[in-house]
Amino acid sequence: MDDVHRPETDAALLARHAVVDAGERAALLERLRVQGTTVVLHAGLETVAARLVAHRPDRVVFEPESAVAALDALRRAGRAIGVARPEGVKLQFALAALTVDDGPGGVLRARLEGPLARLQRRDAYRIAPPSDGAVRLRLDTRRDGGLPVEVLDLSATGVSFAAAGTAFVAGETIGGCRLELPARAPVDCALRVRTVESGIPGPGMARVGCEFAALDPAAARAVQVWINDAQTRLRRRRPLLR
């Protein structure tokens, strides 16, 4: 078994990165299914590589990638830990009431036990843009030039913005967006909603945290350069310690 698919055992770490929102969890599972991502199922020292073929809020169905003797170990254990690495991000979840169908292929069926954990080695550095409005974000520019929203923070991997009410849900993708940075060409992108926090930055508002979806290399570099320049400006403005 490769190290990247080894289960995490730190309970505090898993709890800190738990995905408790049902919509976001369903979106992560659906991505595994659509992309055909390999999920390594661990039962003690035995492992089985499988692909998710169906899921409901509390149930999942896997097909093993090949016929393996380790299926018997999963059948005896009745539970397993699933680990996947879609797009370099580690997903881990516990399975209970696990059964293996008789016949060719041995389809695995199980109940999701507890939340799914989404783990990253390190969050990208996020910076709040200046309040002069020079950093702008427009959502779905295909409609009347796009809905302008207030950018709350920006990183090399994503952006968060303020929105009224609950117009957005975790797991959805917002297409046709445009990020406008000072002295740089506009960055056309799609945004995948990761979190929606009500009451931030104020009553009736929500903080919508997004990751860039399939940002092209030139656009990704433009965002990173702006982040680097902004960090440098912030450091220069800090008072010297005496």
Secondary structure, DSSP 8 states (H G I E B T S, - for coil): --GGGS----HHHHHHTEE--HHHHHHHHHHHHHHT-EEEEEETTEEEEEEEEEE-SSEEEEEESS--THHHHHHHH--EEEEE-GGG-EEEEEEEEEEE-SSTT--EEEEEEEEEEEE-S-----B---TTS-SEEEE-TTTTT-EEEEEEEE-SSEEEEEEETT---TT-EEEEEEEE-TTS--EEEEEEEEEEEETSSSTTEEEEEEEEES--HHHHHHHHHHHHHHHHHHHHHS----
